[in-house]
């Protein structure tokens, strides 16, 4: 079992709060196993981090990968702004 499954199980069987995305929890919410609370906090958000060696030029593939990650992050941020953030 992975940590997300474990967190869902703990939330279902206790009074614990579990922060998660709508996509991550859609089945549990639809079944009524978990409920959504209207709560938003910047501290609950995660973002990708790109780490590279100082004074080293990234390869063309690495530069393309960084461009893709930035594009995906921008899309996630836009989606986050258009949908309510869910904490279950």
Buried (B, 14 or more C-beta within 10 A) or exposed (E): EEEEEEBBBEBEEEEEEBBBBBEBBEEBBEEEBBEBEEEEEEEEEEEEEEEEEEEEEEEEEEEEEBEEBEEEEEEBEEEBEEEEBBBB
